[in-house]
Amino acid sequence: MNETPTGPIDAVRLRRLLGTPDLAWLVERARRRVEREQTLTGPVSLTAPTESQRAAAERLLGRAPGGGRSLTVRLDAVDAVLRRSGISPDGLAPAVTALTGPVTPLSETRAAESHAWRSAYAPLEALVRDHPRLTDWATRLRTDGLVRRLARTPEAARTLLADTATALRQLPADPAVSLPAFAARVLGGAHALDDGTPLATLTLSGVRALTGFPDGSGTGWRRDAWASAGLLRDDVSSTVLTLNVRGTPALDWMADSGEPAVLTLRQLVHRPPRTTPSTVRICENPAVLSAAADAHGLDCPPLVCLQGQPSAAALTLLRHLHGNGATLLYHGDFDWGGLRIASALLRRVPWRPWRYTAADYRAAVAATRTALPPLAGVPGSSPWDPVLASALTELGARVEEETVLEALLADLA
């Protein structure tokens, strides 16, 4: 229950008695107590006080506050002095307010801050309503602390999330565009999505949620992650290796000689193949494509090599071929890394297994007369044939594409 005020504060005498620099520490400790809605009673201490601070405390209390290395003052004693003297008839609490300004309780401050942070995520909530596939990503952003670390304040977070939502609403870009050009047009600055900026960090994480691009790191990975949504940081470094894929003068010339061709992302964006074969086989390792060129030359069916994780160029080519009616058949290494590469590709481009099932794996292990290397790494899944992952766990052997090269080349004959 609040007490009825008994009189006004004598501001001049209060500043002279309690508002001196030597007692600022005491007023600050009292203010902290008020903020925490604690009673202004009991002792507060100052370590290693100066002589002038001791003298100021003695003048305030009318007696020495005690010896020792620290200076201790009881807040209820200060309250009593202010009441008796008439300087602050209602005691220490209103005196602190008169000296330092209104005090907002920490509980109110925290409640207001919590409300401000909840409101900061409003642009994200609106984005998720329009793009439900981003729900899990948005939930992670709310709970993993990334936004708070990047933005620091609710006001900055709201602006950051609003810009992120603005960018993601425009993706994926079709046709592909330059990343700086996209940033200039959509976000008002060509460098808005430069590496290391909070906006680039959040937007790229949203791009990966939008496109299913796998985890990774490094400059090349970021380039391909942006490209998965049609944003080109560098359209010549990302490449894909092909054999007998036709549809441009350069590709036709290479196919006529049965030699492998390297296509850049720039070529695929600006001049994709004009013709599409009915079936295109995909391998993981360049050794398979090279052996196919040696064995079959210009008679080899169209073959595309990922060279590991699917690059932006590889994804662009395979999406183009699939979109124009080609059936894609895939083979990779029988190990956990191979399964992850195949799964990453399957999330973005539909394909059917090419000698890449549990039955094929068991047959390859049984047919191999030399000792196979053991599996290593974290187990993965095989959504195109769930029992394949179980077979790998059971047999524990790694079968690289080169091990079954003879069978693959026979299919290409």
C-alpha positions, 0 to 999 in steps of 0.5 A, a space after each residue: 500500500 502506498 503511503 500518502 506524501 507528507 511534503 515536497 523535497 528541498 532540492 537545493 539541500 538534497 543536492 548539497 547533502 546527497 547529490 555530491 560526486 563523493 556520494 554518487 556511488 551511494 545514490 547509484 546503489 539505492 537506484 539499483 535497489 529501486 529498479 529491482 523493487 527491493 526495500 531501501 534498507 540494510 547496508 551497501 558498501 564501497 571497496 577502497 573509498 577515498 578520504 573525501 568519500 568517507 568524509 561525505 558519508 560522515 557529513 551525511 550521517 552525522 557520525 563516522 560510518 565505521 573503519 576498515 578498508 571498505 565504506 559501509 552505509 545503511 540505507 535505512 539510516 540515510 532514509 531516516 536522516 532525509 525524513 528527520 531533516 525535512 529534505 525529503 519527507 518521504 525518505 530515500 526513494 523519492 530523493 533518488 528519483 529527484 537526483 537521477 530521474 524517474 526509475 523504471 522497475 526492471 520487471 517493466 523494462 524486461 517485459 517491454 524488451 520481451 514484447 519488443 523482441 516478439 514484435 521484431 519477428 513480425 516480418 518473419 511471421 508474415 513471410 512464413 504465412 506466404 511460404 510455409 516451407 520456411 516454417 522450420 527455418 523461422 522457428 530455428 531463428 527464434 530459438 537459436 539466438 542468431 538474430 539477437 547476436 547479429 542485431 543486438 537490439 529489437 529495433 535493429 532485428 526488425 529491420 534486419 528481418 524485414 530486409 531478409 523477408 523482402 529478399 526471400 520473397 523474390 527468390 528463387 530468381 528465374 532467370 538467374 541474376 547477378 547477386 549485386 544486381 539483385 541486392 541493388 534492385 531489391 534491397 537498395 544497395 549492391 553490397 547489401 548481401 556481401 559476405 559477412 554482413 548480418 543481412 547476407 548471413 540471414 538471407 543465405 540461411 533462408 535460401 538454404 531452407 528454401 532450396 534444400 542446399 546442404 551444409 558446408 562452408 567456404 567461398 565455393 560453397 557460399 557461391 553455389 548456395 546463392 546460385 541454388 536460388 538463382 543468385 550468381 556471385 561468380 558465373 564462371 567458377 562453377 562448372 559441370 563435366 559432361 560427355 555427349 550432351 548436345 544442344 549448342 555449337 560447342 557441345 555438339 563439336 565436343 560430342 562429335 569427337 566423343 570428348 568430355 566438355 566443361 560447362 560453366 554456370 554462365 554458359 548454362 544461364 545464357 545459352 542452355 542446351 537447345 536439345 534434350 535426350 530422353 535419358 541422361 546418366 549421372 555419376 559422382 566421380 570424373 574417373 567414370 566419365 573419363 573411362 566412358 569417353 575412352 571406352 565408347 567415345 562419341 557412341 556413349 549415351 549422354 553422361 553428366 558428372 557431379 564431381 562431388 557435391 552438386 555445383 550450381 552449374 550441375 544443378 542448373 543443367 540437370 534442372 534444365 534437362 529434367 524440365 525438358 523431359 529427360 529421365 535422370 539416372 544416378 550412380 554414386 559411391 556406396 558410402 555415407 558421403 555418397 549417400 549424402 551427395 545423392 540425397 542432396 541432389 534428390 532434394 533438388 532434382 528428381 532422379 532414378 537409381 542407376 545400379 544404386 540400390 541395396 541389391 546393387 550394393 550387395 552384389 558389388 560387395 559379393 563380386 569384389 575379390 579384394 578386401 574393401 575399405 571399411 565405411 567411415 563417417 556419420 551414417 546417412 539415409 537413402 530415401 530412394 531406397 531406404 534399405 540401402 542405408 541399412 545394407 551399408 550398416 550391415 556390411 560395413 564396406 565402402 564400394 567406390 564407383 571405380 570398383 564397379 566401373 566395368 558394370 557401369 561401362 557395360 550399361 553405357 555400351 
